[in-house]
Amino acid sequence: MDFLNKNTSISQFILLGLSSSQKIQVLFFIIFLLVYVSIVAGNLLIVISVIFDNHLHSPMYFLLANLSFFDLCLSSVATPKVIADFLRKHKTISFWGCMVQMFLMHFFGGGEMSLLIAMAIDRYVAICKPLHYKSIMNHKTLIVFLLLSWVIGFVHTTSQMVFTVGLPFCGPNVIDSIFCDLPLVIKLACTETYILELLVIADSGLLSLVCFILLVISYMIMFITLVQHSSRASSKAVSTLSAHITVVTLFFGPAIFIYAFPFNSYSVDKFLSIFYSVITPLLNPIIYTLRNQEMKAAIKRLSSQITGFFLAP
Ligand SMILES: *[C@@H]1O[C@H](CO)[C@@H](O)[C@H](O)[C@H]1NC(C)=O
């Protein structure tokens, strides 16, 4: 496909990985494999529980299941190759493999960002406008939220990748990370990339920062509303809110650091991109299955149904 990009003479990038020691790489292989298996199992468990359990058929859980689905996709873009790479001496990725990786990561990342906002709106309506909850958060609203998150993810990634794909890459092709990351790849282009760097800072960094600030403010308003109208249900509501805030902080925190200040501190970036690819997708399962009583009950029902199914004569 090189005819698409006449100025690019390199056909692949070299990834440096995390360590050059064979033993440490095997250790990373085992750790990352275990984490990835947990990500897939945990997020699948959430999706399956929400789809099959009637008790969880509410907007909040539908959004959560869709978030888990995005997590599953997000972590599957790069992590399987990263894991296989730990056992390879020379880690490479083709030019287009690298572009597709960045496109998909920002696609699912942007979608996830939008879903987190949708989840906050859902909780906001539930807490601050409880009487209108059923009429506002109806099936149609939910579908609109879901469609919007796919569209926003697509626009977000396309707006950056359109320019990145066209960059001339002619010389250096070594990426000091475990997968292709937008700031690191842009740095390799043999042309002035100042404008594109600004675009990435605005599109990924500032966007994350603004969303994060708005989300924190709206969760603070919800907390205050809850405290003022303390009722029976409020401790459950507070625990749901704290779960949401934890996920939001751990999702946006690394994103803001990677993309709002992307073109100077590489060692931090490397650490954060690991965090982003293996820790964040594991968060929803951990936070929601360990802390949420309804989710726990649903998983118990699901597992007894499954054992019942297999034990049935
Ligand atoms: C996403 O949400 C919709 C609710 O509108 C639901 O029908 C669907 O099953 C959810 N998707 C996943 C993967 O959970």
The ligand as a MOL file (V3000), in Angstrom:
LIG
                    3D

  0  0  0     0  0            999 V3000
M  V30 BEGIN CTAB
M  V30 COUNTS 14 14 0 0 0
M  V30 BEGIN ATOM
M  V30 1 C -25.3660 -1.6390 24.8660 0
M  V30 2 O -26.5760 -1.0690 25.2990 0
M  V30 3 C -27.7560 -1.5360 24.6620 0
M  V30 4 C -28.9220 -0.8140 25.2720 0
M  V30 5 O -29.4350 0.1550 24.4680 0
M  V30 6 C -27.8980 -3.0140 24.8660 0
M  V30 7 O -29.0500 -3.4840 24.1750 0
M  V30 8 C -26.6780 -3.7300 24.3780 0
M  V30 9 O -26.7880 -5.0910 24.6990 0
M  V30 10 C -25.4350 -3.1420 25.0310 0
M  V30 11 N -24.2600 -3.7420 24.4370 0
M  V30 12 C -23.4260 -4.5200 25.1030 0
M  V30 13 C -22.2620 -5.0460 24.3700 0
M  V30 14 O -23.5910 -4.7850 26.2600 0
M  V30 END ATOM
M  V30 BEGIN BOND
M  V30 1 1 1 2
M  V30 2 1 1 10
M  V30 3 1 2 3
M  V30 4 1 3 4
M  V30 5 1 3 6
M  V30 6 1 4 5
M  V30 7 1 6 7
M  V30 8 1 6 8
M  V30 9 1 8 9
M  V30 10 1 8 10
M  V30 11 1 10 11
M  V30 12 1 11 12
M  V30 13 1 12 13
M  V30 14 2 12 14
M  V30 END BOND
M  V30 END CTAB
M  END
